[in-house]
Amino acid sequence: MRSLHGVNLSTAQQAQIKSLMQSYRQAHPKGSPRDPVARKQLRQNVVNQLTPTQRTQFEQNMRQFHPHAKHQPGPASSATPTP
């Protein structure tokens, strides 16, 4: 997940996120129909593993890599939306 680029994850966070992504890939192999709800849930599960500082970096990355998508910070996010 390139949105995690530059987010300094602990070893435990790396392992947990890797496990989340492996589970997602097993449930949604390449070539299977897209499931935006499952993708959104994966992203939320990843965000839940991050500290507030890490979430800020993650959200900045999301805006950079996907500038036209509407990204809403998670419920525990400390980031404030920009006007």
C-alpha positions as CSV (number, residue, x, y, z in Angstrom):
1,M,0.0,0.0,0.0
2,R,1.9,3.0,-1.2
3,S,-0.1,5.3,1.0
4,L,2.1,4.0,3.8
5,H,5.3,5.3,2.2
6,G,7.1,7.5,4.7
7,V,4.9,6.4,7.6
8,N,7.3,5.2,10.2
9,L,5.7,1.9,11.4
10,S,6.8,-0.1,14.3
11,T,7.6,-3.8,13.7
12,A,4.4,-4.7,15.4
13,Q,2.4,-2.3,13.1
14,Q,4.2,-3.7,10.1
15,A,3.2,-7.3,11.0
16,Q,-0.4,-6.3,11.8
17,I,-0.8,-4.4,8.5
18,K,0.8,-7.2,6.5
19,S,-1.6,-9.6,8.1
20,L,-4.6,-7.4,7.2
21,M,-3.4,-7.1,3.6
22,Q,-2.8,-10.8,3.2
23,S,-6.3,-11.5,4.5
24,Y,-7.7,-9.0,2.0
25,R,-5.8,-10.5,-0.9
26,Q,-6.9,-14.0,0.0
27,A,-10.6,-12.9,0.0
28,H,-10.1,-10.7,-3.1
29,P,-7.6,-12.4,-5.5
30,K,-6.5,-10.7,-8.7
31,G,-9.1,-10.8,-11.4
32,S,-12.0,-11.0,-8.9
33,P,-14.7,-8.2,-9.1
34,R,-13.7,-5.0,-7.3
35,D,-15.3,-4.7,-3.8
36,P,-15.1,-1.0,-2.8
37,V,-16.7,-1.7,0.6
38,A,-14.1,-4.3,1.4
39,R,-11.3,-1.9,0.2
40,K,-12.7,0.9,2.3
41,Q,-12.8,-1.5,5.3
42,L,-9.2,-2.6,4.7
43,R,-8.1,1.1,4.6
44,Q,-10.0,1.8,7.9
45,N,-8.4,-1.3,9.5
46,V,-5.0,0.0,8.5
47,V,-5.7,3.5,9.8
48,N,-6.9,2.0,13.1
49,Q,-3.3,0.6,13.6
50,L,-1.7,4.1,13.2
51,T,-0.9,6.8,15.7
52,P,-2.3,10.3,15.1
53,T,1.0,11.5,13.6
54,Q,1.1,8.4,11.3
55,R,-2.5,9.0,10.3
56,T,-1.6,12.5,9.3
57,Q,1.2,11.3,7.0
58,F,-1.1,8.5,5.7
59,E,-3.8,11.0,4.8
60,Q,-1.3,13.3,3.1
61,N,-0.1,10.4,1.0
62,M,-3.7,9.5,0.1
63,R,-4.3,13.0,-1.1
64,Q,-1.0,13.0,-3.1
65,F,-1.5,9.6,-4.7
66,H,-5.2,10.0,-5.3
67,P,-5.9,13.7,-5.7
68,H,-9.4,13.4,-7.2
69,A,-10.7,10.9,-4.6
70,K,-12.6,12.0,-1.6
71,H,-10.8,10.9,1.4
72,Q,-12.4,11.3,4.8
73,P,-10.3,11.0,7.9
74,G,-11.1,8.1,10.2
75,P,-13.2,8.7,13.3
76,A,-10.1,8.7,15.5
77,S,-8.1,10.9,13.2
78,S,-6.6,14.1,14.5
79,A,-6.4,15.6,11.0
80,T,-8.6,18.5,10.2
81,P,-10.2,18.8,6.8
82,T,-9.0,21.6,4.5
83,P,-11.5,23.9,3.0
